[in-house]
Amino acid sequence: MFKRLLIANRGEIAVRIMRACHELGIETVAVYSEVDADALHVQLADYAYLIGPADATESYLNIDAIITAAKASQSDAIHPGYGFLSENAEFAEKVTSAGFVFVGPRAETISKVGNKDAAREAMKQAGLPMAIGSEPVRDVTEACHLAEEIGYPVILKPVSGGGGKSMFVANNPSELLSAVNKVDLTTTVFYLEKYIADARHIEVQIVADNYGHVIHLGERECSLQRRNQKILEEAPSSALSSEMRQKVGALAIRAAKSVHYTNVGTVEFLMDKNTGEFYFMEINPRIQVEHAITEMITGIDLVRKQLRIASGEPLNVKQDDVTFTGHAIECRINAEDPAQNFLPSPGQITFYYQPGGPKVRVDSGVCAGSMVEPYYDSLIAKVIVRGRTRGEAIKIMQCALSEFRISGIKTTIDFHLKVLKDPYFCSGDIDTQFIYKRMIS
Ligand code: MV4
């Protein structure tokens, strides 16, 4: 196992990764920008290196500065967390070439799944079910032509650029025109897909070692999103029978094996609510924000798995050993003001008290006195709860959120409490349009 690991990230995920390291006896190295000198991830690390000014491009995205810090600290390995450089194949390649272990899939896998065109082609070859899609769109006329071929509604998606940033749904030619006019086809490559309207976003956690063993750890229901940002996730999905879970799990394993996937990853699907059919969307080659709900129902520590696999250990869990117990929900606590269209709400946290209890887990990157900086993502903490049933998990989450006290900044806590009271949410009747249809006026 590694002696010392550098975490090329900040906030709650840096803290989460350090916890796994310390439990395994691995020393931790934090990197930080000038405004993060007093941040929690710096305080909790064994060593810390300044890598640049506040601007992310010059610090947490600064490949050379991070590799210099890894050399100076004599680290054995680098964990990228999520966001920042986590899906940057060039970073993975440079980390490896400099003689460090990259905690994640191989650089070739990252670039293959990062290009949706190439990924879709590989998945089609592997026999995965897919929404009808187009070639890359070069101009407006071609876009209209391809959309007619596919049939409306269509969704315009970028070929690369994870996180699913700019995507546009078009129900007719005029909506397609306005979508195409919002993007720059000369600088970003886009393609079209048949838009699946009544759908749930279901993603499957996979774990793969360096020796061809691949297992899945079940699904996460991630339909509750706003502008491509997930809000609340749960596991298992209330829409899947155990037969459907087996089916989508087998599809995810097939997808992973077809690209010789290693380390942990997520295979995203859309499930058509009307037919129950799954459609492959993409593979996310990183630990995800919502990984903890899978840990809650399987008892498997995913960051520990990442470290063991990266250090060359074979998987010691077989598919039949994986069991799912109870129901887990995660609420993302963002420093945002829901009353102002979720405008980021940076500032100093003047008071902070987080919930606890045997069924409650809080992964947080902040404490009382922390500065929430405007330069970075507004996720400051995650509340993850477990119940024997979905109903019990909802009740425990309501209690946990009501206990949470954060002063000095606006947060999404009260917005979550509204979601948790919604009768459609409580009955499990959710889809990708739920937040817009029921929560935002
Ligand atoms: C789609 C879709 C419907 N049809 N693709 C969003 C995240 C990205 N990884 C995939 N996403 C979607 N892709 C097709 N062909 C619906 C979503 C989607 C979504 C879309 C609009 C508003 C909320 C959404 C929540 C989850 C998924």
Residues whose N, C-alpha, C, O or C-beta is under 5 A from the ligand:
A	BS01	MV4	A131 I155 G164 E193 K194 Y195 I196 H201 C222 S223 Q225 M281 T432
